Amino acid sequence: MAYAFVFDQSTRANGTSSSPEQSDVAPDLIVGYARAYRASWHTALGGVPPALVEDNTDAWVGDHCINAADVPGVLFSTGRVRVEDPQLKDVTVSLLRLFGIGPGQGMSGRDIL
């Protein structure tokens, strides 16, 4: 029987080792699932299914459960990105700033544009 890890990494949602201002609606941990694994549809909706790991018999439709390091993104912009390590959470903060809006409470992204 082949052995595989179900997830590659997990981090606290705010990216630090402590969570002084955790959101009431955000997860405590962000789990980066390994290729071919994901949370069940029941789990994503707040349910607790009986099986911890089960076969995925549904067609793949794309989701955001895979480890982000395994799926690099592409950002097209006419503005120059001013940091060496942009992250998805930075895009939201940057777009809000373009509309003259500051980041919301609990947002940890940076303005990268």
N, C-alpha and C positions, 0 to 999 in steps of 0.2 A: 504494500500500500504506500503510495506517495504521501509525503508530508509537506504541508504548505502552511504558511502563516496566513491567517485570515485578514490581518491588517498590518500595514507597514509602519505606521506611526500614529501617535495620538498626542495632542497638545491641548493645553487649556485654551478655552475660547478666546481669551484676551491675549494670548501669546506669552504670558509670563508665568512664573512659578507660583504666584499668589493672585487671588482674585478679589481685591478690595471693593470694586464696584461692578459686580456681576449683574447682568440684565436679568429681569424676571422671565423674559421670553427666549433668551438665547441658551444654547446648550452649555453645559459645564465643560465638556470635552469635545474636541473635533477629532473624529476618527478618520484616518486615511486608509481605506480598505485596499488590500492587495488586488492585483488584477484578477478578475473572475469572481470577486466577492463583493457583497454590498449588504446593507441592512435590509431586512424584509420590508415589504410594503406596509405590513401591520406595525412594525416598529417605527417607521417614519411617521405614521399617523398617531403615535402614542400608545399603541398596543403592545402586549407582551405575548408573543407566540410561544407555544410549548417547546419548539425545537430551537436550539441556539444557532445551528448551521443546517441549512437545507438546500437541496438542488434548486437552481433557478430554471424553471421550465418555461418562463415567459420569454417572448422575443425581446432582445435588447432594444430599448428606446432611448437610451442615454440618460444619465443622471449625474449628480455631483457628489457621489459617494466615494469615488476612487481617490487615492492619495494624490494630492495636488502636484507633488514633485514628479509624479509619473506622467502628468499631462500638462506640459508647458503650454501657456496661452500665447496669443498674439494680440497686441494692442496696436491698432492703426490710429495715428494722430498726426495732425499738422503741427502740433506743439511738441517741443523737445522734452522727453522724459528726463528729469533732473536727478534721478537717483539710479544707482547701479543695480538695486534689488527690488524693483517694483513688485507689489503683491496685489491680488484681486481687491482686497479691502481698501487699497489706496485709490483705486479707480472711482469708487463711490464718493469718497471725500473730495477728490479732484473735480468730478462732475458737479457736485453741489457748489463748490467754490466758483466754478464758471458761471453759475446762476446767482452768485452773491449770497449763498446760503452756507452757514457754518455747519460743521459736522454735528450730528445729533448726539445726545447723551449715550455713552457707551461705545461710540464708534472710535476705533483705534487706528484707522488708516491715516496716511500722510497725504498732503498735497504734492503730487509728483510732477505736475505740469507747470 
